[in-house]
Amino acid sequence: MAALRKPHDLPGTIAAALFIGLGVVLILQTGRMTPMGSVFPITIAAAMIVFSAILILRNFVIAARRPSVEAADETARETDQTRGSMPRRIGFLVAMAAWVALIPILGFFVASLIAFFAIMAVASHERVTPREGIMLGVMGIVILTGFYLIMANVLLIPMPRGIFF
């Protein structure tokens, strides 16, 4: 009989479960909105539920594949020592604050592009080859452009405008 293992990332799994609950509450609250006004909140809440469920599933699959609790504890100790640092955390907070400050000046799209590249630079733990960097940059631009176009042209959300658009 296999022993029940705790999820790979217990705090992340708990947070994901809470986000699923929050998503359900948010969807239930849209009943008082107009059909057009409820599209965006329902879309975001549904995405939050789906991605949180994927995270929970991922964490249980990773836990099931671990060879043993002792090996996992040793790996966790090693990665905790090499992963994350205070300068990276501060850099992330500075990048997020700069993004918020730049939105009314440069516009949502341009400020978001700058924030994406700043956060990508701060969050990278390994060296990125030029080819990988270009691929990540292109994917980021495509995703940001897609989200911007959906929010501005499909969901008709008024986007903050600045110097650019």
Beta strands, then each sheet from edge to edge (+ up, - down):
end
